[in-house]
Amino acid sequence: MPKTSNYAYGAYSPELYSVVRETLHRLGDLDYHYAAELGQVETSLSDEEIKKHIKERILAAHQKLRQPYIELLTALRLKHGL
């Protein structure tokens, strides 16, 4: 069996891994809450026009909350070659 290199695992600092992990965790939380809000709107309202409007507002707020985390991950990827 070929021996695997540990280089890939040790190429980046533990702090970088921590930042990436926490950022991805936060994005996951935001996405989970977004999906829950959409589900709540879907089940609690019957008027399709109102539902559409509320979903658009939820999406806009969701994107606004996610944007800083996406920018952070993009900056880390560019700086560290992730």
LINJO-V706528 format. One record per backbone hydrogen bond with DSSP energy under -1.0 kcal/mol. NH is the residue of the N-H (numbers start at 1). CO is the residue of the C=O. E is the energy in kcal/mol with one decimal. If there is no record, write none. Layout:
NH,CO,E
NH,CO,E
This chain:
10,6,-1.5
17,13,-1.9
18,14,-2.3
19,15,-2.5
20,16,-2.6
21,17,-3.0
22,18,-2.7
23,19,-2.4
24,20,-2.7
25,21,-2.3
26,22,-2.4
27,23,-2.4
28,24,-2.3
29,25,-2.3
30,26,-2.6
31,27,-2.6
32,28,-2.4
33,29,-2.5
34,30,-2.2
35,31,-2.5
36,32,-2.3
37,33,-2.5
38,34,-2.5
39,35,-2.3
40,36,-2.2
41,37,-2.4
42,38,-2.6
43,39,-2.0
44,40,-1.9
45,41,-1.7
51,47,-2.5
52,48,-2.5
53,49,-2.1
54,50,-2.7
55,51,-2.6
56,52,-2.1
57,53,-1.9
58,54,-2.5
59,55,-2.6
60,56,-2.3
61,57,-2.2
62,58,-2.6
63,59,-2.8
64,60,-2.1
65,61,-2.1
66,62,-2.2
67,63,-1.9
70,66,-2.2
71,67,-2.6
72,68,-2.1
73,69,-2.5
74,70,-2.4
75,71,-2.5
76,72,-2.6
77,73,-2.5
78,74,-2.4
79,75,-2.5
80,76,-2.9
81,77,-1.5
